[in-house]
Structure formats: structure tokens, C-alpha cells
């Protein structure tokens, strides 16, 4: 982040690089799943378990991340976890067999969980320190990182199909990004003013008695809202194309437009969402947005047809785009334990949501499965009424 003098822009670029980093890292190895499947001679079930291992690692990282955040701070934890994620790409490319690959991917999930909490803590602190909204744009750069990874994978494949070469190039790029990012991240001293007011924080444990405490009711509502929000987001990513093909009877070339519409609307909404947050506040954005997502999808299910379905999918992308950024900001205001728990619950939603929708679809039909997605979005709005939202700040 050299050459940027404005403290806000300098920190914003550095933190955005972390979000881009995480999207790039995950999409890099996810894009080479066919190559990993062939090299390790995996069945479809084994490949599914490999994917689940990453999610399980991220979901199980909550106790560790809560401790590391207190001992290391978000800046050091972000840097360490980012370096680990870079090296884990190399380890995955060198994994000699399936059990080792499972361990590597599980560790990758833990590092993902650590970086996820650390970078969102940095983003929330950036808003609190400078009193300017930024979180939605930061989340938009995650998608940009995924896009860059896909382009790199295509480019490398034109030269060589060697997995180690691809992951080696990606790891070098990621380590360079960490080096450039390091100087711009907020230090612990700069984050002091980002802490919640003393009267809003739960009482600190006595020294020498680091007992686990039950989360507050506000934190539980935040976690529930995050679960329902990520269930909605994850299910749309996994089931929209199949719904287009099997239920709407869209042509094969039109089926992928479902996820494309959701993704494009989500990125565009996140680019502009910080301005909306400044004008209307996080609570209203989450409540109204989730209703738009749920109602739009429900109406699309009732109407049927390709065009109504795509409009409904667009409503989902538009409506849920700012949900997770806003909840992360609210959770960070409650402290690192709340942020770590809410992040873990969000990962659980992403992991379990598509599977739950699959079970519902198997027991009835995919229409009812997608109806459950619409209901999940509406539940976000109900949970949002119980959350203590921060006051609007400038964009």
C-alpha cells in the first residue's frame, strides 16, 4: 500500500487485499478439483468429503480463533493465517494420498476461519476509527479475488496442466500480496477507538480465570441471522442452475444464468451498499433487503418461467448482498468472541445450507427446497429486529 497518504484509503486498500486474497486462495484450489480428483484417484463421495473437510475446519476454528484474536490481535492473525494459506496451497499440490489431502484441507479451513475473523475485525475497526462505511465494498473484493483466480487457472492451463506449477505461481502471488498488505493494516493501537463503549461490552473475565462465557442474546440473534443469510447465499450458488434446468426447463445454455444473475447483482449491490448504509442504517438495509430477497424469490417460484425466475434470483442477489457485511460490523462491536462465534455460525450456514436444501428437495421437490431458501431470507429480517445495530456513519 505504498504511496497512498490518506490513512483511510491506505487501510481500506490493505484490508480489501485480504478479502481479495481469501477469494483468490479458495477459488484457486477449488478450480482444480477435477485435477485433484484425477491425481488422487477419488470417487465422487471422497471429493465431496474433501470439500466438506474445509468447511468443517472453518466451523471448528471458533475456540482457537477467539483465543488467537485476544493474544495476537487482528493484524498479526491476518498476516499469519494468510501466510499459512499460501503455504497450504503448496502442501495440497504435494499431498501424496487422500488422507494427507484431507488433513491439509481441514487445516486450510482453520486458516480460512482465522483470516475471515481477522479481516472482518479489521474492516469493522476501519469503519469505527474513521467513521466511514466500507465493509460492503470490502466483501465485494472477495468476489474479485475469485474471478482473478479463475482467470489465472485458465491462463496457466494454456501453458501447463501441472498442478504444482499452478499452485506454486498462485502461492508466490499470494505471498507478494501479503507483503504489500502488511504495512497498511490497522495496528492494535489504531483500533482502540473501534472498541464498543464500556457499557455495551460484556464484563471482562477476572485475570487468571479465562472461563468460557455464554454468548449474549444479541450475539445469538446475530448468529442466527448470519446462518439464515449464508444458507440463502450458499443455496443459491449450489441449486440455482439445477432449478433453471429441471424445474423451469431452461435451455442448457441459459441454466448457468441463474448463478450469474445472483453473483452480478450481489457484487453490484455491494459496491453501492456502503452509501445505502450511511443513508438508511445497517438495520434497515438488512431488514428490507432480506424481505426483498425472500419475497422476490417466492413470487418467482409461484410465477414460473425463465424471465420471472431470473428476476427473482436478481432480487436475492440484491437483497442479501449487504446482510453479511452489516452483521459482521454489528458482531465486531460486541467484541472478538462475538465476532468469532458469528463468523463460525456463518460458515456452518454455508456448509450445511445447500445440503439441507438438497434433503428437502429429495423428500418433496426442488420447488419446496427453493421455497425454504425464500423462508430463510425472511427469517433474516425477523432476526434483524432483535439486533443492536451501530449508528449510521458516512460512506
C-alpha positions, 0 to 999 in steps of 0.5 A: 500500500505504498504511496497512498497518504490518506490513512483511510484509503491506505487501510481500506486498500490493505484490508480489501487485499485480504478479502481479495486474497481469501477469494483468490486462495479458495477459488484457486484450489477449488478450480482444480478439483477435477485435477485433484480428483484425477491425481488422487484417484477419488470417487465422487463421495471422497471429493465431496468429503474433501470439500466438506473437510474445509468447511468443517475446519472453518466451523471448528476454528471458533475456540482457537480463533477467539483465543488467537484474536485476544493474544495476537490481535487482528493484524498479526492473525491476518498476516499469519493465517494468510501466510499459512494459506499460501503455504497450504496451497503448496502442501495440497499440490504435494499431498501424496494420498487422500488422507494427507489431502484431507488433513491439509484441507481441514487445516486450510479451513482453520486458516480460512476461519482465522483470516475471515475473523481477522479481516472482518475485525479489521474492516469493522475497526476501519469503519469505527476509527474513521467513521466511514462505511466500507465493509460492503465494498470490502466483501465485494473484493472477495468476489474479485479475488475469485474471478482473478483466480479463475482467470489465472487457472485458465491462463496457466492451463494454456501453458501447463496442466501441472498442478504444482506449477499452478499452485506454486505461481498462485502461492508466490502471488499470494505471498507478494500480496501479503507483503504489500498488505502488511504495512497498511493494516490497522495496528492494535493501537489504531483500533482502540477507538473501534472498541464498543463503549464500556457499557455495551461490552460484556464484563471482562473475565477476572485475570487468571480465570479465562472461563468460557462465557455464554454468548449474549442474546444479541450475539445469538440473534446475530448468529442466527441471522448470519446462518439464515443469510449464508444458507440463502447465499450458499443455496443459491450458488449450489441449486440455482442452475439445477432449478433453471434446468429441471424445474423451469426447463431452461435451455442448457445454455441459459441454466448457468444464468441463474448463478450469474444473475445472483453473483452480478447483482450481489457484487453490484449491490455491494459496491453501492451498499456502503452509501445505502448504509450511511443513508438508511442504517445497517438495520434497515438495509438488512431488514428490507433487503432480506424481505426483498430477497425472500419475497422476490424469490417466492413470487418467482417460484409461484410465477414460473418461467425463465424471465420471472425466475431470473428476476427473482434470483436478481432480487436475492442477489440484491437483497442479501448482498449487504446482510453479511457485511452489516452483521459482521460490523454489528458482531465486531462491536460486541467484541472478538468472541462475538465476532468469532462465534458469528463468523463460525455460525456463518460458515456452518450456514454455508456448509450445511445450507445447500445440503439441507436444501438438497434433503428437502428437495429429495423428500418433496421437490426442488420447488419446496427446497427453493421455497425454504431458501425464500423462508430463510431470507425472511427469517433474516429480517425477523432476526434483524429486529432483535439486533443492536445495530451501530449508528449510521456513519458516512460512506 
